[in-house]
């Protein structure tokens, strides 16, 4: 059993940065429906042929009523804005979409990010960063960094960097880059939020095995193929590829959220565990009904 898995099972061992949120009955119903809808795709979304079905899945998210959407280009990177009716002045969210570096579009993610923008009361921009295999590492890093700098050029003074899955990876990398600029006077960065980030592209987390049956989406072999397409021979332990191997000192307030059933559990929790103190840290591990049964697969 890994350190992260043991902490989830042992309340006495739970560190201060870890908060476990059991699913509500309403969320449990939604989770069961989600599992049923994605079951035919588990382990199968790979290669450019998977882009259309992946976008179709993401576009099923319900759009919020109080948000409008607008295509734009920021820092030379095209994408979509999600704009709530009454946004905070000077504030913006940069949301980096998921898709294991190979899949996903800003347009397909606009409803999901619209929900985040509505809750935060801030405009959110989703960049269409370049995807692998046509544009391998570090093209995506270059694009999200250009977009971040473009938001500053547009006059935003409070920026939060958010991302899910591979987008969470890129968000954490961007946070490290932006923190270096903060030491040179850039004060726009206020925080980060990574949802189920892929923080170790060497894929060493034991939850790839212990959560193999429970994860509704991904398998390790599938992840390995998508990561290889992205890295194209680059070192998976490069900090620009895998935030887990980078210097996490000095990051702004950070929240990392991951599901207890996910193969990415160890990577997400491990990133927060390794970050030096001095900042507010919270990992939300959302337990689904019946997750205790999944623990039986632990070595």
Secondary structure as GFF3:
##gff-version 3
##sequence-region A 1 299
A	DSSP	alpha_helix	3	9	.	.	.	ID=ss1
A	DSSP	three_ten_helix	11	13	.	.	.	ID=ss2
A	DSSP	beta_strand	18	22	.	.	.	ID=ss3
A	DSSP	alpha_helix	25	38	.	.	.	ID=ss4
A	DSSP	three_ten_helix	39	41	.	.	.	ID=ss5
A	DSSP	three_ten_helix	48	50	.	.	.	ID=ss6
A	DSSP	alpha_helix	51	58	.	.	.	ID=ss7
A	DSSP	beta_strand	67	74	.	.	.	ID=ss8
A	DSSP	beta_strand	77	84	.	.	.	ID=ss9
A	DSSP	beta_strand	91	96	.	.	.	ID=ss10
A	DSSP	alpha_helix	106	120	.	.	.	ID=ss11
A	DSSP	beta_strand	123	127	.	.	.	ID=ss12
A	DSSP	alpha_helix	139	153	.	.	.	ID=ss13
A	DSSP	beta_strand	158	164	.	.	.	ID=ss14
A	DSSP	alpha_helix	166	182	.	.	.	ID=ss15
A	DSSP	beta_strand	189	195	.	.	.	ID=ss16
A	DSSP	alpha_helix	207	210	.	.	.	ID=ss17
A	DSSP	alpha_helix	220	231	.	.	.	ID=ss18
A	DSSP	three_ten_helix	243	245	.	.	.	ID=ss19
A	DSSP	beta_strand	254	259	.	.	.	ID=ss20
A	DSSP	alpha_helix	265	274	.	.	.	ID=ss21
A	DSSP	beta_strand	281	287	.	.	.	ID=ss22
A	DSSP	alpha_helix	291	294	.	.	.	ID=ss23
A	DSSP	three_ten_helix	295	297	.	.	.	ID=ss24
###
